[in-house]
Amino acid sequence: MNRTDEMFFEMIETYQRHAQAVKNAKYQKTREIAELVLDMDITAMWFLTQRTSDTRYRLM
């Protein structure tokens, strides 16, 4: 596994933790902030797959 793969899997784990935070958020403002962080996670994963063609093909 190369470093790009490692980073991608770390990002997935982080995404899962942030998704759990959104689910467990008690207050609306906390939920909104957690959702913003979750959106950034998704964007980062998308950019990672777009910048490395070998990773993109392995995910398909």
Secondary structure, DSSP 8 states (H G I E B T S, - for coil): --HHHHHHHHHHHHHHHHHHHHHH--SHHHHHHHHHHHHHHHHHHHHHHHH-HHHHHHH-
